[in-house]
Amino acid sequence: MSTTERTRALRRRMIVEARRSTVEHGLHGFTIEQLCETVGVSRRTFFNHFASKDDAVLGIEINADVEAIDEYAAGGIVPGDLDPLGSIVALAIDQFHRVGIDRADEALVRRVFEREPALVARFLSATDVQLARITEAVRQRFGWGDPADRRARLVTEAAAALLKVTAETFFDDAFDEATGPPFDELLTTNLRLLRAAITTGQDTTP
């Protein structure tokens, strides 16, 4: 494994263990020290990746995706001929391939929210921050420098809606992962459906 892959695997272990501990003991039923001992890392290592225990449970990493978003803003990561909405979808697919999508992890997150409902608000707040960062990156990538220009915000919110609907389908208990399409294919199909609905009102899915 490369250094990047080892770091990603370590962060994943800390996140999963933090979530398991929250489901079993509640957010205040274990300490960062206990989490570190279970994973086999020091407090210093923990705080190199997460600002708090809450952030570890929610998977909010320090400076997460900063390099990728900066590179996207500068015109990289995804093909330069993609339109704004398509480029955000392509960026999301790229990041999902890097991080991975695990239905078991998603089910664990649902159990965390059931045990600690207050974390939902924290998660939504972090999502808003991430959307703002993506909006600014879109503004830079496509030269929409005027703060009053609403196009970047509109495109980002549309992409967020696509991701939400796709995730609801993919992570639904009734979804058969063995026979259903992979996440990126489902997301791409939903993008095509959205475009068709907006422009013609027709379903162009083969």
N, C-alpha and C positions, 0 to 999 in steps of 0.2 A: 504494500500500500504506500502511496505517496504521503508526504507530510500533510497535504490538504485533506486527503481521504482519512488519515488517522485522526486529524482534528475534528472532521465532520462526524466520524464514528464516536469519538469521545463525547462531543456535545449531544449526540443522539442518546447515548447511554445516560447522561445526566438528566436529560429531558424525560426520558421514559421512566427512569427511577423516581424522579420528582413527581410524576403523574401517578405512578403506582402507589407511592407513599401517601399522596393526597387522598386517593380513593380509599385506601386502607385506614389511614389515621386522621384524615382531615388536614387542612393546610397548616394548622397550628399544632398538629400532633407529632411533628418531627422537626428537627433542626437542620440547618445547613451542614453542620458538622457531621451529623448522622448520615445525611445524604452523601457527603464527600467520602465518608468511611465505607459506605456500601459500594460506591462506584470505584473507589480506590484512587482518589485525587485529593489534592490539598485545597484548603480554603482559597489560597492565592490563585490556583488554577481555576476554581469555580468562578471567582470574581473577574478573571480574565475573559470569561465568556458571558456571564450573566450579572446584571446589576442587583438582583434580588432573588429570593426564593420564588416569589410570584412569577417573575419573568422566566425562570427555569421551567416552572409548571406549564406556562403558556407557550414556551418555545421562543421567547423574545430574546434573541441574542444581541449582545453589544455589537454595534456597527454591522448588523446583519445586512447582507446584500448591498452594502454601500458601494463596493467596487463595481459590482454588476450594474447597478443603476447608473453610476457615473459613466461607465463604458457605454451603456445604452444611450444615455443622454448625448454622448459624443458621436453617436452614429454607429456604434458597434453592437456586438452580441447577436443581433438578428439581421437578415438581409436588408440592405438600404432601400430597396425598391418597394418595401411594404408600406401600405398606408398606415395612419396612426393607430386605428383600432386593431388592424392585423398585426402591427408590430408589438403592441402590448400583449396580445394573445400569444404571439411567438415567444416573447420574453417570459411569460408565465410558464409556457411549455418547457423552455430551456431550464428555468429554475426548478421545475418539478422533476425534470430528469436528473438534475444535480443532487437534489435533496431526497427524492423518492417519495412516492405516495403509498401509504400503508393503511389499509382499511382497519386493521387492528388498532393502529395508533389513533385513528379518528374515533373509533368506538371507545377507546380509553379516555379521550378528551371529553366525550359526551358524559362519561361517568364522573369525570372531574367536575364538570359544570353542574351535574346533579347534586354532587356532594358539597360543592362550594359555589352557589349561584352568584355570589358577589364578584367572582372572577370574570363573569360574562361582560360586565361593564368595562373592566380593565382590558379585556381582549378586544372589544369593540373600539375602545379608545386607541389602542395600538394599531388596529386596522386603519382607522382614520389617519393616523400619522403616516402610515405606509402609503396610503392613497395620495396623500398630499405630496410625498416625495416622488411618487410615480408621475403625478400631474406636472410637477416642476420639470422632471426629466423629459416628458413629452413636449413641454413648452420649449425646452432647449433644443431637443432633437429636430423639431420641425420649425424652429424659428419664430414661434409665437411669443415674442418678447413682451408684448403689451399686457400688463397685469389685468387689464379690463377684458382681454380676449378670453371668452369662456370656452373656446373649443377644446383646449387641453383638459379642462375639468369634465366637460361633457363626454369626451372620449374615454377618459379614465373611469368615470362612473358607469359607462356602458360596458366596459371590459369587466368591471367588478361584478356587475349584474350577470354577465355571461358566466363568470367563474362561480358565482353563487348558485345559479340554476344547475350548472354542470356538476358541482360538488353535491348538491342535494340529490341528484339522480345517481351519481356514482357511489355515494356512501349510504344510500338507502338500503335498509335490511333486505328488501325484496330484489335488489340488483344482483344478478348472477355474474360474478367476475369471470367465471370460466367461459361463458358464452357471450357476455356483453363486450362492447368495445373498450379498449384501454382509455384512460382518462384523456390523453391528448387528442385521440381520435374523436371522442365524444365532444370535447371542447371545440374542436375544429368544425364538427358538424353543426353544433349550436351557433357558431359564428356564421356559417353559411345560411342557416335558417333565419337568423336575425337579419342579415343583409337582404335576403329574399323577401322577408315579411315587410321590411321598411320600403323597399324599392318597388315590389310588384304585388305583395300580398300573397304570393304563391309559395307552396312547398316545393323546393327543387331537390329534395333529398332523393338520391337514386333508389 
